[in-house]
Amino acid sequence: AEGKQGFYAAGGRGQGWNGMVFTRDLAYAGVLGVNRLFPNRMRQCLEVTRRVRLQLGLRADRDNCVPDLPFVLEDISGAEFKEKYSTNPYPRRTDDVVWLWWADDLASRHFDNEPEWRWILDLGKRCFDQLYQPFFDPRDGLYFGQASFIDVGYNGYPESFGRGGIAAIRNCLRIKAASTNCLYYKGMTVMAKAAERCGLADEQREWGSRAEALRRAIRTRIVQPDGRVAYFLHPDEHAEPREHALATAFAVLLGVLDGEAAARACRHYPVAWWGAPLFHPFFANRECYHNHSAWPFATSLLLRAREKALGVNEAWRELALLVQSCRGDTFHEWTCAFDKLPHGKAAQMWTLGPFVGRCLQLFEPKTNESPADG
């Protein structure tokens, strides 16, 4: 599936995506398994996503440019923006920091040398300065922005946020999402690691301190007294009374929570025979897609978090749930909570990714590697 940017599976999402660049999709597919099979191709994809994103910066079309947030208007429509740049504008990509997890996995497995870590460190500094810092709130040490993977202005947020339009997008970007803040924590730990690999002790300490400050903020502000990881904080700072599978998974897999705190978070989250609900509980309306669904890649991440936190073996349950998403010899996007059947587009790399990763983990010669390491 050669895309406009000239690299394999540009969106990482299989059929029907017209060469669009989707950083998060490629990142999740990569860390779940695809990096192990196609490191060179995935490294090329990573480089393209960084080039595209940094070239565009905070530019946004008139359908997505929220006036009181730090975006730069380009006076074209959303459709024209996607046609011109083969990606969405930054208001729909505020979990972009996920690339550092992807880069860390690739470098640690396949490209562990100083020039690679220097490349990661330099790019990371540019991304934090140009893209991420405008969304940092020094009052509590957390980052504003959408929940990772959950499309702004759509049915993965409370109905009071609205559906479509600038107001709805603004509401989704003024929250402080647990999943995205956990990704920022991971990004900072990767930056500290890259600085260490480059022999830059002062920068290593600086990034390590920033990571630890964010970790404390997540634990004190977003993790609830009963151990649940709240989906997000509303603009008035109260916690959304729902959980998000990715928020719980990331808090554990990426090291925000450990020990009994990690175990408590995982014990709270349900896993059904058809997958882990993307939210718990679902929103009250009958809409599907993000709401009333399980996404196999998210289920895989949650099961791997359960392994890490609870010491249970989830390998065969993960494979069984992934296979359920396969119809007509191809992996699909998501499972509907109503009919329990796979839906969405076919040939989904981030559904195939965890299947490949688990098969390699189960059937390759044994190593010290754990799938819970992400």
Phi, psi and omega per residue, in radians:
A1 nan 1.266 3.137
E2 -1.211 2.217 -3.121
G3 -1.710 -3.118 -3.127
K4 -1.085 -0.500 -3.126
Q5 -1.403 -0.086 3.024
G6 1.412 0.502 3.091
F7 -2.391 2.819 -2.970
Y8 -1.153 2.331 3.063
A9 0.812 1.084 -2.976
A10 -0.849 -0.735 3.133
G11 -1.537 -0.204 -3.048
G12 1.220 0.252 -2.971
R13 -2.114 0.188 3.026
G14 1.400 -2.474 -2.944
Q15 -1.351 2.506 2.920
G16 1.555 0.257 -3.085
W17 -1.930 0.073 2.914
N18 0.966 0.699 3.036
G19 1.249 0.301 3.132
M20 -1.208 2.534 3.091
V21 -1.581 2.044 3.118
F22 -2.144 1.654 -3.067
T23 -1.026 -0.824 -3.026
R24 -1.127 -0.639 -3.104
D25 -1.137 -0.801 3.089
L26 -1.116 -0.693 -3.128
A27 -1.088 -0.826 -3.115
Y28 -1.194 -0.711 3.067
A29 -1.047 -0.719 -3.106
G30 -1.118 -0.939 -3.062
V31 -1.204 -0.416 3.132
L32 -1.422 -0.263 3.099
G33 2.900 -0.524 -2.998
V34 -1.213 -0.551 3.092
N35 -0.960 -0.561 -3.070
R36 -1.253 -0.521 -3.104
L37 -1.620 -0.628 -3.031
F38 -2.265 1.056 -3.059
P39 -1.079 -0.716 -3.098
N40 -1.188 -0.751 3.122
R41 -1.145 -0.724 3.139
M42 -1.188 -0.592 3.072
R43 -1.119 -0.663 3.065
Q44 -1.122 -0.738 3.113
C45 -1.063 -0.765 3.125
L46 -1.008 -0.787 -3.125
E47 -1.101 -0.701 3.130
V48 -1.140 -0.752 -3.137
T49 -1.065 -0.654 -3.139
R50 -1.222 -0.712 3.140
R51 -1.106 -0.815 -3.121
V52 -1.103 -0.830 -3.053
R53 -1.162 -0.735 -3.121
L54 -1.275 -0.539 3.052
Q55 -1.134 -0.664 -3.120
L56 -1.418 -0.556 -3.119
G57 1.016 -2.355 -3.110
L58 -1.665 0.369 3.117
R59 -1.160 2.451 3.135
A60 -2.564 2.589 3.109
D61 -1.366 3.001 -3.054
R62 -1.216 -0.317 3.097
D63 -1.407 -0.223 -3.057
N64 -2.244 -0.132 -3.038
C65 -1.409 1.820 3.122
V66 -1.371 2.114 -2.955
P67 -1.049 -0.658 -3.040
D68 -1.684 0.236 3.035
L69 -1.966 2.825 -2.887
P70 -1.392 0.899 3.116
F71 -1.760 2.788 -3.141
V72 -1.990 2.080 -3.039
L73 -1.279 2.282 2.866
E74 -1.975 2.110 -2.925
D75 -1.394 1.162 3.007
I76 -2.379 2.921 -3.141
S77 -1.368 2.934 3.081
G78 -1.067 -0.722 3.126
A79 -1.118 -0.698 3.123
E80 -1.177 -0.631 3.113
F81 -1.094 -0.824 -3.139
K82 -1.126 -0.679 3.116
E83 -1.147 -0.658 -3.085
K84 -1.309 -0.714 -2.986
Y85 -1.982 -0.091 3.140
S86 1.021 0.570 3.041
T87 -2.812 2.979 3.072
N88 -1.555 2.774 3.116
P89 -1.281 2.932 -3.016
Y90 -1.062 -0.551 3.091
P91 -0.982 -0.356 3.082
R92 -1.811 0.221 -3.070
R93 -2.431 0.630 -3.055
T94 -1.376 0.087 2.949
D95 -1.792 0.426 -3.052
D96 -1.001 -0.445 -3.107
V97 -1.031 -0.224 3.099
V98 -0.971 -0.415 -3.100
W99 -1.038 -0.498 -3.110
L100 -1.203 -0.575 3.034
W101 -1.117 -0.820 3.104
W102 -1.027 -0.825 -3.130
A103 -1.105 -0.707 3.125
D104 -1.087 -0.750 3.136
D105 -1.104 -0.789 3.120
L106 -1.105 -0.836 -3.092
A107 -1.150 -0.736 -3.099
S108 -1.153 -0.619 -3.100
R109 -1.489 -0.650 -2.871
H110 -2.275 -0.447 -2.995
F111 -2.290 0.840 -3.021
D112 -1.438 1.405 3.119
N113 -2.527 2.806 -3.047
E114 -1.080 -0.732 3.114
P115 -1.022 -0.663 3.123
E116 -1.149 -0.777 -3.141
W117 -1.175 -0.577 3.072
R118 -1.136 -0.721 3.095
W119 -1.047 -0.805 3.123
I120 -1.077 -0.786 -3.102
L121 -1.109 -0.799 -3.120
D122 -1.147 -0.754 3.105
L123 -1.145 -0.693 3.130
G124 -1.059 -0.722 3.105
K125 -1.072 -0.758 3.123
R126 -1.091 -0.746 -3.132
C127 -1.142 -0.787 3.123
F128 -1.101 -0.729 -3.106
D129 -1.213 -0.772 -2.984
Q130 -1.607 -0.570 -3.005
L131 -1.937 -0.670 -2.930
Y132 -1.682 -0.682 -3.069
Q133 -1.009 -0.622 3.116
P134 -1.062 -0.286 -3.102
F135 -1.814 0.114 3.126
F136 -1.490 2.355 3.111
D137 -1.898 1.831 -3.094
P138 -1.171 -0.254 -3.124
R139 -1.151 -0.631 -3.138
D140 -2.243 -0.019 3.079
G141 1.391 0.226 -3.139
L142 -1.888 2.935 -3.137
Y143 -1.903 2.376 2.963
F144 -1.270 2.854 3.019
G145 2.344 2.921 -3.099
Q146 -1.092 2.799 2.933
A147 -1.224 2.479 -3.074
S148 -1.036 2.285 3.081
F149 1.390 -0.352 -3.046
I150 -1.494 1.928 -3.042
D151 -1.034 2.337 -3.134
V152 -1.211 2.578 3.086
G153 1.220 0.383 -3.085
Y154 -2.262 -2.820 -2.901
N155 -1.574 0.348 3.021
G156 -1.693 0.163 -3.131
Y157 -2.245 2.854 3.129
P158 -0.972 2.533 -3.139
E159 -1.034 -0.479 3.133
S160 -1.127 -0.322 3.099
F161 -1.262 -0.356 -3.095
G162 1.653 2.947 3.141
R163 -2.229 1.942 3.128
G164 1.339 2.781 3.100
G165 1.554 2.860 -3.058
I166 -1.091 -0.702 -3.111
A167 -1.081 -0.750 3.135
A168 -1.139 -0.728 3.111
I169 -1.083 -0.764 3.136
R170 -1.032 -0.776 3.141
N171 -1.055 -0.679 -3.122
C172 -1.270 -0.390 -3.107
L173 -1.655 -0.174 3.141
R174 -1.623 0.030 3.067
I175 -1.490 2.949 3.009
K176 -2.103 1.738 -2.976
A177 -1.483 2.367 3.136
A178 -1.070 -0.800 -3.068
S179 -1.062 -0.807 -3.090
T180 -1.228 -0.654 3.080
N181 -1.160 -0.598 3.034
C182 -1.127 -0.645 3.073
L183 -1.149 -0.648 3.047
Y184 -1.082 -0.725 3.091
Y185 -1.036 -0.823 3.105
K186 -1.035 -0.763 -3.139
G187 -1.022 -0.715 3.132
M188 -1.192 -0.645 3.095
T189 -1.185 -0.589 3.070
V190 -1.167 -0.710 3.101
M191 -1.079 -0.715 3.093
A192 -1.108 -0.706 3.119
K193 -1.132 -0.756 3.129
A194 -1.097 -0.735 3.105
A195 -1.088 -0.709 3.106
E196 -1.095 -0.741 3.137
R197 -1.141 -0.449 3.130
C198 -1.621 0.059 3.115
G199 1.287 0.461 -3.090
L200 -1.844 1.463 -3.000
A201 -1.115 -0.713 -3.129
D202 -1.116 -0.754 3.112
E203 -1.175 -0.649 3.082
Q204 -1.021 -0.805 3.137
R205 -1.136 -0.687 -3.138
E206 -1.088 -0.853 -3.137
W207 -1.180 -0.639 3.083
G208 -1.098 -0.690 3.107
S209 -1.166 -0.712 3.111
R210 -1.115 -0.716 3.119
A211 -1.091 -0.784 -3.109
E212 -1.155 -0.637 3.086
A213 -1.113 -0.721 3.109
L214 -1.172 -0.705 3.104
R215 -1.013 -0.780 3.120
R216 -1.107 -0.706 -3.133
A217 -1.110 -0.741 3.119
I218 -1.112 -0.791 -3.086
R219 -1.151 -0.635 -3.086
T220 -1.534 -0.486 -3.040
R221 -1.780 -0.645 -3.003
I222 -1.800 -0.662 3.105
V223 -1.270 2.248 -3.023
Q224 -1.509 2.812 -3.096
P225 -0.976 -0.522 3.140
D226 -1.501 0.048 3.091
G227 1.753 -0.226 3.129
R228 -1.161 2.566 2.986
V229 -1.654 1.947 -3.114
A230 -1.116 2.565 3.126
Y231 -0.991 -0.887 3.110
F232 -2.877 2.924 2.963
L233 -1.685 2.286 3.048
H234 -1.211 2.872 3.122
P235 -0.977 -0.499 3.101
D236 -1.513 0.156 3.018
E237 1.443 -0.021 3.073
H238 -1.415 2.622 -3.062
A239 -1.415 2.333 3.005
E240 -1.075 2.244 -3.069
P241 -1.399 0.688 3.055
R242 -2.316 2.793 3.017
E243 -1.924 2.773 -3.129
H244 -2.197 2.256 -3.078
A245 -0.975 -0.718 -3.130
L246 -1.218 -0.616 3.119
A247 -1.086 -0.821 3.128
T248 -1.126 -0.783 -3.125
A249 -1.083 -0.803 -3.082
F250 -1.188 -0.669 3.136
A251 -1.000 -0.612 -3.121
V252 -1.506 -0.916 -3.053
L253 -1.108 -0.594 -3.029
L254 -1.674 0.047 2.965
G255 1.568 0.175 3.061
V256 -1.176 -0.711 3.075
L257 -2.002 2.552 3.061
D258 -2.521 3.051 3.083
G259 0.966 -2.412 -3.094
E260 -1.141 -0.556 3.106
A261 -1.089 -0.716 3.089
A262 -1.157 -0.730 3.138
A263 -1.101 -0.733 3.133
R264 -1.093 -0.721 3.141
A265 -1.086 -0.748 -3.099
C266 -1.273 -0.611 3.140
R267 -1.103 -0.537 -3.114
H268 -1.209 -0.525 -2.898
Y269 -1.568 2.216 -3.090
P270 -1.369 2.641 2.974
V271 -2.270 2.022 -3.120
A272 -1.579 3.024 -3.130
W273 -1.190 -0.311 3.139
W274 -1.825 0.059 3.087
G275 2.351 3.053 3.071
A276 -1.550 2.114 3.102
P277 -0.922 2.353 -3.118
L278 -1.089 -0.587 3.008
F279 -2.178 2.673 3.051
H280 -2.456 2.050 -0.157
P281 -1.348 2.974 3.077
F282 -1.184 2.811 2.978
F283 -1.196 2.693 -2.924
A284 -1.210 -0.450 -3.106
N285 -1.198 3.023 -3.073
R286 -1.712 0.228 -3.127
E287 -1.223 2.505 3.058
C288 -1.909 3.073 3.093
Y289 2.018 -1.613 2.965
H290 -1.341 -0.846 3.071
N291 -1.296 2.637 3.119
H292 0.907 0.881 -3.119
S293 -2.679 2.847 2.891
A294 -2.196 2.301 3.096
W295 -1.820 2.131 -3.011
P296 -0.952 -0.682 -3.134
F297 -1.129 -0.647 3.123
A298 -1.223 -0.675 3.053
T299 -1.043 -0.756 3.134
S300 -1.065 -0.773 3.133
L301 -1.109 -0.694 3.113
L302 -1.153 -0.733 3.124
L303 -1.127 -0.631 3.106
R304 -1.220 -0.567 3.030
A305 -1.153 -0.698 3.092
R306 -1.071 -0.713 3.082
E307 -1.010 -0.830 -3.085
K308 -1.151 -0.743 -3.031
A309 -1.446 -0.630 -2.991
L310 -1.879 -0.165 3.139
G311 1.215 0.477 3.122
V312 -1.787 2.764 3.110
N313 -1.693 1.944 -3.116
E314 -1.881 0.207 -3.004
A315 -1.051 -0.863 -3.036
W316 -1.305 -0.577 3.052
R317 -1.144 -0.703 3.105
E318 -1.061 -0.810 -3.137
L319 -1.101 -0.708 -3.141
A320 -1.091 -0.733 -3.139
L321 -1.217 -0.609 3.080
L322 -1.169 -0.733 3.135
V323 -1.080 -0.597 3.120
Q324 -1.070 -0.411 3.132
S325 -1.468 -0.015 -3.077
C326 -1.687 2.064 3.070
R327 -2.354 2.386 -3.132
G328 1.112 0.642 3.098
D329 1.133 0.455 3.132
T330 -2.579 2.600 3.141
F331 -1.516 2.370 -3.123
H332 -1.813 3.102 -2.992
E333 -1.374 -0.915 -2.934
W334 -2.610 2.831 3.140
T335 -2.006 2.291 -3.115
C336 -1.384 2.355 -3.138
A337 -1.245 -0.284 -3.111
F338 -1.512 -0.915 -3.108
D339 -1.734 -0.117 3.095
K340 1.068 0.476 -3.126
L341 -1.973 2.699 3.095
P342 -1.230 2.522 -3.130
H343 -2.413 3.044 3.066
G344 1.568 -2.996 -3.062
K345 -1.282 2.809 -3.059
A346 -1.636 3.017 3.029
A347 0.986 0.867 -3.059
Q348 -1.523 2.031 -3.055
M349 -1.195 -0.551 -3.123
W350 -1.445 -0.062 2.887
T351 -1.598 -0.676 3.065
L352 -1.170 -0.640 -3.061
G353 -0.900 -0.952 3.138
P354 -1.147 -0.525 3.079
F355 -1.105 -0.817 3.099
V356 -1.067 -0.793 -3.114
G357 -1.061 -0.732 3.130
R358 -1.190 -0.723 3.129
C359 -1.074 -0.738 3.102
L360 -1.094 -0.744 -3.128
Q361 -1.122 -0.635 -3.079
L362 -1.409 -0.606 -2.927
F363 -1.975 -0.186 3.021
E364 -1.325 2.833 3.021
P365 -0.955 2.474 -3.051
K366 -1.118 2.401 3.031
T367 -2.281 -3.051 3.087
N368 -1.468 -0.005 -3.079
E369 -1.269 2.433 3.075
S370 -2.030 2.389 3.111
P371 -1.110 -0.375 3.131
A372 -1.226 -0.193 3.136
D373 -1.310 -0.076 -3.129
G374 1.243 nan nan
